[in-house]
Amino acid sequence: MNQELKEKAYRVLIDSLDVTVFEKYLYKLVDENELKSNSLLFDFVNIDYKSGNYNKKVAGFLKDSCTDDELLCLEIYSKSKKILKNTEDTVVLQLVESISKLNVKTEYQYDLLYNFYLLNVGTLPDSYFYYHLTKEKIIIKAKLFSEKVISKFNFYKETEDWYGFLNCIIEKEETKNDFRISNYIPIKQNESLFSSTINLFKVMLGIK
C-alpha cells in the first residue's frame, strides 16, 4: 500500500493526478485498512487539501519517507506517465527535456536517464551527433520509452530495487541504430572522469 500511496502523492505534486481524485483514494484506503497514527496514510489523510500549502506538506512527508534514489525514481515514473497520457506535442517535448536534465544533474551515471538524454539531444537544431530526428519521431520514441519505464518501475518497485531500475537500458539496439550512440560514449566517459577528479580534489581539500 505504501508504495502505491507514494506514487500517487508524487503525481499530485507534478499535477499528473488531480488532488480531488487523490483525496477519494485516501478515503478508500482508510475504509479498507486500519488507520494507524504513525503511518504515512495517517499523515496524508490529515492534510487539508483545500489549503494553499498542501503541496508543501505532501512533499515534506514524501521526503521523510523516501530515499533520494526512490524520489528520483518516482520523478521519472511520474513524468513518464505524463508523457504517455499527454496529447500536446510541446508538453511531451518539455517533459523529455525535463527528464534529460536529470541525467546531467546526476552526473550521467544512470542508463535509464541516458536514454532520454539522447532523445532530447535529437531535438536540438543542427546537432552533428545524430541523424536529424523529426519531431514526430521523437514524440513516438518518447511514448515508447515511457511505456517501458512504467513497466520496469512496476517490476523493480516490488523489491524496491531503485538502483536496478535506474540502470535499465530501455531502448538499447534501436537507439544505436537511430542515434549513433557510439559518438556519445566518450562524452559520458569524460563527464565521469571530470566528476571523479573534482571529487578527488574535494577529498584532498577536506571539503567532502
Salt bridges, closest charged atoms under 4 A:
GLU7 OE2 - LYS157 NZ 3.10
GLU32 OE2 - LYS28 NZ 2.61
GLU70 OE2 - LYS6 NZ 3.22
GLU75 OE2 - LYS79 NZ 2.89
ASP89 OD2 - LYS135 NZ 3.88
GLU97 OE2 - LYS101 NZ 3.80
ASP111 OD1 - LYS188 NZ 3.33
GLU171 OE2 - LYS148 NZ 3.57
GLU174 OE1 - LYS141 NZ 4.00
ASP178 OD1 - LYS137 NZ 3.71
ASP178 OD2 - LYS141 NZ 2.92
